């Protein structure tokens, strides 16, 4: 009789913990946006297409940015002001940044930059992103059109791209 009671209590404890875990996880992830590979976004950046509905930002160097993105003007960046630098949406500025990024990626990392769609927590496109593949970043959608876009993690590839390793980077 005691073993059945212990087993029942154990099952209830496991179910309770599982419910707590999945409930909290669902709450944590409900405001999470994403970045999805996009051939269209790649073409837009590589042809230096400026979308008048976007505000543009970069992270990293002003010469060799780690990432560039355009975000719909109806959204506001709600991150530390030092994480993202707003850039003028002029074709000559975007073309210089994209060209430098492409040259640097080829030289240091033997790869090509790619475009991505920035999606909100409902899967709706709210912008376009351009960077090397494999960057790890995050997006949180807040109330009133505010978005937190976390800069890419400082991985070995980012360090190599920025010339902070003994690799081929300058």
Order of alpha helices (4+ residues) and beta strands (2+ residues): alpha-beta-alpha-beta-beta-beta-beta-alpha-beta-beta-beta-beta-alpha
